[in-house]
Amino acid sequence: MKADIHPEYHEITVVMTDGSTFTTRSTYGAPGDTLRLDIDPKSHPAWTGVQRMLDSGGQVGKFNNKFGFMSGLKV
């Protein structure tokens, strides 16, 4: 294998949406970092059958501000 081309693989802590945590190995962040999940297998609509609106960082609001004027237009 070539030297210095592979990402560093280290342990991180993953925090699920319900607050439970587990340790895994990943290339995410730095050793000892914490990865907080917005959605996980316990809360994902594909596995729970429950629909929920997830607006991370106001993306829906940004879209509506940018293209809201088009809602009344007819094609």
The first five atom37 places (N, CA, C, CB, O) and aatype in JSON, in Angstrom:
{
  "aatype": [12, 11, 0, 3, 9, 8, 14, 6, 18, 8, 6, 9, 16, 19, 19, 12, 16, 3, 7, 15, 16, 13, 16, 16, 1, 15, 16, 18, 7, 0, 14, 7, 3, 16, 10, 1, 10, 3, 9, 3, 14, 11, 15, 8, 14, 0, 17, 16, 7, 19, 5, 1, 12, 10, 3, 15, 7, 7, 5, 19, 7, 11, 13, 2, 2, 11, 13, 7, 13, 12, 15, 7, 10, 11, 19],
  "atom_mask": [
    [1, 1, 1, 1, 1],
    [1, 1, 1, 1, 1],
    [1, 1, 1, 1, 1],
    [1, 1, 1, 1, 1],
    [1, 1, 1, 1, 1],
    [1, 1, 1, 1, 1],
    [1, 1, 1, 1, 1],
    [1, 1, 1, 1, 1],
    [1, 1, 1, 1, 1],
    [1, 1, 1, 1, 1],
    [1, 1, 1, 1, 1],
    [1, 1, 1, 1, 1],
    [1, 1, 1, 1, 1],
    [1, 1, 1, 1, 1],
    [1, 1, 1, 1, 1],
    [1, 1, 1, 1, 1],
    [1, 1, 1, 1, 1],
    [1, 1, 1, 1, 1],
    [1, 1, 1, 0, 1],
    [1, 1, 1, 1, 1],
    [1, 1, 1, 1, 1],
    [1, 1, 1, 1, 1],
    [1, 1, 1, 1, 1],
    [1, 1, 1, 1, 1],
    [1, 1, 1, 1, 1],
    [1, 1, 1, 1, 1],
    [1, 1, 1, 1, 1],
    [1, 1, 1, 1, 1],
    [1, 1, 1, 0, 1],
    [1, 1, 1, 1, 1],
    [1, 1, 1, 1, 1],
    [1, 1, 1, 0, 1],
    [1, 1, 1, 1, 1],
    [1, 1, 1, 1, 1],
    [1, 1, 1, 1, 1],
    [1, 1, 1, 1, 1],
    [1, 1, 1, 1, 1],
    [1, 1, 1, 1, 1],
    [1, 1, 1, 1, 1],
    [1, 1, 1, 1, 1],
    [1, 1, 1, 1, 1],
    [1, 1, 1, 1, 1],
    [1, 1, 1, 1, 1],
    [1, 1, 1, 1, 1],
    [1, 1, 1, 1, 1],
    [1, 1, 1, 1, 1],
    [1, 1, 1, 1, 1],
    [1, 1, 1, 1, 1],
    [1, 1, 1, 0, 1],
    [1, 1, 1, 1, 1],
    [1, 1, 1, 1, 1],
    [1, 1, 1, 1, 1],
    [1, 1, 1, 1, 1],
    [1, 1, 1, 1, 1],
    [1, 1, 1, 1, 1],
    [1, 1, 1, 1, 1],
    [1, 1, 1, 0, 1],
    [1, 1, 1, 0, 1],
    [1, 1, 1, 1, 1],
    [1, 1, 1, 1, 1],
    [1, 1, 1, 0, 1],
    [1, 1, 1, 1, 1],
    [1, 1, 1, 1, 1],
    [1, 1, 1, 1, 1],
    [1, 1, 1, 1, 1],
    [1, 1, 1, 1, 1],
    [1, 1, 1, 1, 1],
    [1, 1, 1, 0, 1],
    [1, 1, 1, 1, 1],
    [1, 1, 1, 1, 1],
    [1, 1, 1, 1, 1],
    [1, 1, 1, 0, 1],
    [1, 1, 1, 1, 1],
    [1, 1, 1, 1, 1],
    [1, 1, 1, 1, 1]
  ],
  "atom_positions": [
    [[0.84, -1.18, 0.0], [0.0, 0.0, 0.0], [0.88, 1.25, 0.0], [-0.95, 0.0, 1.22], [1.99, 1.25, 0.54]],
    [[0.38, 2.29, -0.61], [1.11, 3.55, -0.65], [1.03, 4.24, 0.71], [0.55, 4.48, -1.76], [0.02, 4.17, 1.41]],
    [[2.1, 4.9, 1.05], [2.15, 5.61, 2.34], [1.47, 6.97, 2.22], [3.61, 5.79, 2.8], [1.51, 7.61, 1.17]],
    [[0.85, 7.41, 3.31], [0.27, 8.76, 3.45], [-0.88, 9.09, 2.5], [1.34, 9.76, 3.24], [-1.11, 10.26, 2.21]],
    [[-1.6, 8.08, 2.01], [-2.77, 8.38, 1.17], [-4.07, 7.92, 1.81], [-2.62, 7.74, -0.2], [-5.15, 8.22, 1.31]],
    [[-3.97, 7.19, 2.91], [-5.16, 6.63, 3.54], [-5.62, 7.53, 4.7], [-4.89, 5.21, 4.05], [-4.79, 8.06, 5.43]],
    [[-6.95, 7.7, 4.87], [-7.43, 8.54, 5.97], [-7.16, 7.88, 7.32], [-8.94, 8.82, 5.81], [-7.05, 6.66, 7.42]],
    [[-7.07, 8.7, 8.34], [-6.84, 8.2, 9.7], [-8.13, 7.55, 10.21], [-6.37, 9.34, 10.65], [-9.2, 8.16, 10.15]],
    [[-8.02, 6.35, 10.71], [-9.15, 5.57, 11.21], [-9.04, 5.52, 12.72], [-9.19, 4.13, 10.58], [-8.06, 5.01, 13.25]],
    [[-10.04, 6.06, 13.45], [-9.95, 6.19, 14.9], [-11.33, 6.0, 15.53], [-9.37, 7.56, 15.29], [-12.33, 5.88, 14.83]],
    [[-11.37, 5.97, 16.87], [-12.63, 5.79, 17.58], [-13.34, 7.12, 17.79], [-12.39, 5.1, 18.94], [-12.71, 8.13, 18.13]],
    [[-14.66, 7.12, 17.58], [-15.51, 8.28, 17.86], [-16.73, 7.8, 18.64], [-15.94, 9.0, 16.53], [-17.0, 6.6, 18.7]],
    [[-17.45, 8.74, 19.23], [-18.69, 8.44, 19.94], [-19.85, 8.95, 19.1], [-18.7, 9.07, 21.36], [-19.85, 10.1, 18.66]],
    [[-20.85, 8.09, 18.88], [-22.03, 8.45, 18.12], [-23.19, 8.61, 19.1], [-22.36, 7.39, 17.02], [-23.44, 7.73, 19.92]],
    [[-23.91, 9.75, 19.01], [-25.06, 10.02, 19.86], [-26.32, 9.92, 19.0], [-24.96, 11.43, 20.55], [-26.5, 10.69, 18.06]],
    [[-27.18, 8.96, 19.34], [-28.43, 8.75, 18.61], [-29.44, 9.84, 19.0], [-29.01, 7.33, 18.9], [-29.19, 10.6, 19.93]],
    [[-30.57, 9.91, 18.29], [-31.56, 10.94, 18.55], [-32.21, 10.79, 19.92], [-32.62, 10.92, 17.48], [-32.69, 11.77, 20.49]],
    [[-32.25, 9.57, 20.46], [-32.85, 9.36, 21.79], [-31.85, 9.59, 22.93], [-33.42, 7.96, 21.88], [-32.19, 9.42, 24.1]],
    [[-30.61, 9.96, 22.59], [-29.6, 10.24, 23.6], [-28.66, 9.08, 23.89], [0.0, 0.0, 0.0], [-27.65, 9.27, 24.56]],
    [[-28.99, 7.89, 23.41], [-28.1, 6.76, 23.64], [-26.81, 6.94, 22.83], [-28.8, 5.42, 23.26], [-26.82, 7.59, 21.78]],
    [[-25.73, 6.37, 23.32], [-24.43, 6.54, 22.67], [-23.77, 5.19, 22.44], [-23.51, 7.44, 23.51], [-24.07, 4.21, 23.12]],
    [[-22.88, 5.16, 21.47], [-22.03, 4.0, 21.26], [-20.72, 4.46, 20.64], [-22.72, 2.93, 20.37], [-20.66, 5.54, 20.04]],
    [[-19.7, 3.65, 20.79], [-18.39, 3.98, 20.24], [-18.15, 3.11, 19.02], [-17.26, 3.76, 21.31], [-18.45, 1.91, 19.02]],
    [[-17.61, 3.72, 17.98], [-17.29, 2.99, 16.76], [-16.01, 3.56, 16.17], [-18.46, 3.08, 15.73], [-15.51, 4.58, 16.62]],
    [[-15.49, 2.88, 15.17], [-14.31, 3.37, 14.48], [-14.74, 4.02, 13.18], [-13.28, 2.22, 14.21], [-15.61, 3.5, 12.48]],
    [[-14.14, 5.17, 12.85], [-14.55, 5.94, 11.69], [-13.42, 6.86, 11.24], [-15.82, 6.76, 11.99], [-12.43, 7.04, 11.95]],
    [[-13.59, 7.43, 10.06], [-12.66, 8.46, 9.58], [-13.22, 9.85, 9.85], [-12.38, 8.29, 8.08], [-12.59, 10.85, 9.49]],
    [[-14.39, 9.94, 10.49], [-15.04, 11.21, 10.81], [-14.23, 11.97, 11.86], [-16.47, 10.99, 11.31], [-13.83, 11.39, 12.87]],
    [[-13.99, 13.24, 11.64], [-13.4, 14.13, 12.64], [-12.04, 13.7, 13.14], [0.0, 0.0, 0.0], [-11.23, 13.14, 12.41]],
    [[-11.82, 13.97, 14.43], [-10.56, 13.64, 15.08], [-10.81, 12.56, 16.13], [-9.92, 14.91, 15.74], [-11.96, 12.34, 16.52]],
    [[-9.78, 11.9, 16.59], [-9.97, 10.88, 17.63], [-10.71, 11.46, 18.84], [-8.63, 10.3, 18.07], [-10.34, 12.52, 19.35]],
    [[-11.74, 10.75, 19.3], [-12.5, 11.19, 20.47], [-13.65, 12.14, 20.16], [0.0, 0.0, 0.0], [-14.38, 12.51, 21.08]],
    [[-13.83, 12.54, 18.9], [-14.94, 13.44, 18.54], [-16.29, 12.77, 18.76], [-14.8, 13.89, 17.08], [-16.37, 11.54, 18.87]],
    [[-17.34, 13.59, 18.82], [-18.7, 13.11, 18.99], [-19.51, 13.46, 17.75], [-19.35, 13.7, 20.26], [-19.5, 14.61, 17.31]],
    [[-20.2, 12.48, 17.2], [-21.07, 12.67, 16.05], [-22.51, 12.58, 16.53], [-20.78, 11.61, 14.92], [-22.95, 11.52, 16.99]],
    [[-23.26, 13.69, 16.43], [-24.66, 13.71, 16.86], [-25.55, 13.53, 15.63], [-25.01, 15.05, 17.61], [-25.45, 14.29, 14.67]],
    [[-26.41, 12.52, 15.66], [-27.26, 12.2, 14.53], [-28.56, 13.0, 14.59], [-27.56, 10.71, 14.49], [-29.16, 13.13, 15.66]],
    [[-29.01, 13.53, 13.44], [-30.31, 14.19, 13.34], [-31.4, 13.16, 13.13], [-30.31, 15.22, 12.18], [-32.54, 13.35, 13.56]],
    [[-31.06, 12.07, 12.49], [-32.02, 11.0, 12.21], [-31.24, 9.69, 12.23], [-32.76, 11.22, 10.84], [-30.11, 9.63, 11.74]],
    [[-31.84, 8.65, 12.78], [-31.17, 7.36, 12.88], [-32.17, 6.24, 12.62], [-30.51, 7.18, 14.28], [-33.35, 6.52, 12.41]],
    [[-31.74, 4.98, 12.61], [-32.67, 3.88, 12.31], [-33.87, 3.8, 13.25], [-31.92, 2.59, 12.35], [-34.91, 3.28, 12.86]],
    [[-33.73, 4.29, 14.48], [-34.85, 4.25, 15.42], [-35.9, 5.32, 15.12], [-34.35, 4.43, 16.84], [-37.05, 5.18, 15.55]],
    [[-35.53, 6.38, 14.39], [-36.47, 7.47, 14.13], [-36.69, 7.73, 12.64], [-35.98, 8.73, 14.79], [-37.43, 8.65, 12.29]],
    [[-36.06, 6.96, 11.76], [-36.17, 7.2, 10.32], [-37.54, 6.74, 9.81], [-35.04, 6.46, 9.55], [-37.98, 5.64, 10.15]],
    [[-38.24, 7.57, 9.01], [-39.57, 7.22, 8.51], [-39.61, 5.92, 7.71], [-40.08, 8.33, 7.66], [-40.64, 5.25, 7.69]],
    [[-38.52, 5.55, 7.07], [-38.51, 4.32, 6.28], [-38.67, 3.09, 7.16], [-37.22, 4.22, 5.48], [-39.2, 2.08, 6.71]],
    [[-38.21, 3.15, 8.42], [-38.31, 2.0, 9.3], [-39.41, 2.14, 10.33], [-37.01, 1.8, 10.0], [-39.88, 1.12, 10.85]],
    [[-39.85, 3.35, 10.64], [-40.88, 3.52, 11.66], [-42.27, 3.65, 11.07], [-40.58, 4.73, 12.5], [-43.26, 3.37, 11.75]],
    [[-42.38, 4.06, 9.8], [-43.67, 4.25, 9.17], [-44.32, 5.57, 9.54], [0.0, 0.0, 0.0], [-45.45, 5.84, 9.13]],
    [[-43.64, 6.39, 10.32], [-44.16, 7.68, 10.76], [-43.47, 8.78, 9.97], [-43.96, 7.88, 12.29], [-42.24, 8.81, 9.89]],
    [[-44.24, 9.67, 9.39], [-43.67, 10.8, 8.65], [-43.44, 11.95, 9.61], [-44.59, 11.22, 7.48], [-44.29, 12.24, 10.45]],
    [[-42.3, 12.61, 9.48], [-42.06, 13.81, 10.27], [-41.25, 14.78, 9.42], [-41.31, 13.47, 11.6], [-40.43, 14.38, 8.6]],
    [[-41.51, 16.04, 9.64], [-40.83, 17.09, 8.89], [-39.51, 17.4, 9.58], [-41.72, 18.37, 8.76], [-39.5, 17.71, 10.78]],
    [[-38.42, 17.33, 8.86], [-37.11, 17.64, 9.4], [-36.53, 18.8, 8.61], [-36.16, 16.41, 9.36], [-36.17, 18.64, 7.44]],
    [[-36.44, 19.97, 9.24], [-35.94, 21.16, 8.56], [-34.62, 21.55, 9.21], [-36.97, 22.34, 8.64], [-34.58, 22.37, 10.12]],
    [[-33.56, 20.96, 8.74], [-32.24, 21.21, 9.3], [-31.68, 22.52, 8.76], [-31.28, 20.05, 8.99], [-31.41, 22.64, 7.56]],
    [[-31.5, 23.48, 9.63], [-30.9, 24.75, 9.23], [-31.81, 25.67, 8.46], [0.0, 0.0, 0.0], [-31.32, 26.59, 7.8]],
    [[-33.13, 25.46, 8.5], [-34.05, 26.35, 7.83], [-34.05, 26.25, 6.31], [0.0, 0.0, 0.0], [-34.34, 27.23, 5.63]],
    [[-33.74, 25.08, 5.78], [-33.67, 24.91, 4.33], [-35.03, 25.12, 3.67], [-33.13, 23.52, 4.0], [-35.1, 25.7, 2.58]],
    [[-36.1, 24.67, 4.3], [-37.43, 24.87, 3.73], [-37.77, 26.35, 3.71], [-38.49, 24.08, 4.53], [-38.33, 26.85, 2.73]],
    [[-37.44, 27.05, 4.78], [-37.68, 28.49, 4.83], [-36.9, 29.24, 3.77], [0.0, 0.0, 0.0], [-37.44, 30.15, 3.14]],
    [[-35.64, 28.87, 3.56], [-34.84, 29.51, 2.51], [-35.46, 29.28, 1.14], [-33.4, 28.96, 2.53], [-35.53, 30.2, 0.32]],
    [[-35.92, 28.06, 0.89], [-36.54, 27.74, -0.39], [-37.81, 28.56, -0.59], [-36.87, 26.24, -0.47], [-38.01, 29.14, -1.65]],
    [[-38.65, 28.62, 0.44], [-39.89, 29.39, 0.33], [-39.62, 30.88, 0.13], [-40.75, 29.19, 1.57], [-40.34, 31.53, -0.62]],
    [[-38.6, 31.41, 0.79], [-38.25, 32.82, 0.58], [-37.79, 33.08, -0.84], [-37.17, 33.24, 1.57], [-38.09, 34.12, -1.42]],
    [[-37.06, 32.13, -1.4], [-36.51, 32.31, -2.74], [-37.55, 32.09, -3.83], [-35.33, 31.37, -2.94], [-37.57, 32.82, -4.81]],
    [[-38.41, 31.07, -3.67], [-39.33, 30.69, -4.73], [-40.8, 30.8, -4.33], [-39.04, 29.3, -5.15], [-41.66, 30.32, -5.08]],
    [[-41.12, 31.4, -3.19], [-42.5, 31.51, -2.73], [-43.4, 32.28, -3.67], [0.0, 0.0, 0.0], [-44.61, 32.02, -3.73]],
    [[-42.84, 33.24, -4.4], [-43.65, 34.03, -5.33], [-44.23, 33.18, -6.45], [-42.81, 35.16, -5.92], [-45.19, 33.6, -7.1]],
    [[-43.7, 32.02, -6.7], [-44.15, 31.16, -7.79], [-45.37, 30.32, -7.42], [-43.03, 30.24, -8.23], [-45.95, 29.67, -8.29]],
    [[-45.78, 30.33, -6.16], [-46.87, 29.46, -5.72], [-48.2, 29.81, -6.39], [-47.02, 29.54, -4.23], [-49.04, 28.92, -6.56]],
    [[-48.42, 31.06, -6.76], [-49.68, 31.46, -7.38], [-49.65, 31.45, -8.9], [0.0, 0.0, 0.0], [-50.68, 31.7, -9.53]],
    [[-48.51, 31.18, -9.49], [-48.39, 31.19, -10.95], [-48.98, 29.93, -11.56], [-46.92, 31.32, -11.36], [-48.89, 28.85, -10.99]],
    [[-49.58, 30.09, -12.73], [-50.11, 28.94, -13.46], [-49.2, 28.66, -14.65], [-51.58, 29.18, -13.94], [-48.68, 29.58, -15.29]],
    [[-49.02, 27.4, -14.91], [-48.13, 27.0, -16.01], [-48.91, 26.79, -17.28], [-47.36, 25.73, -15.66], [-48.34, 26.45, -18.31]]
  ]
}
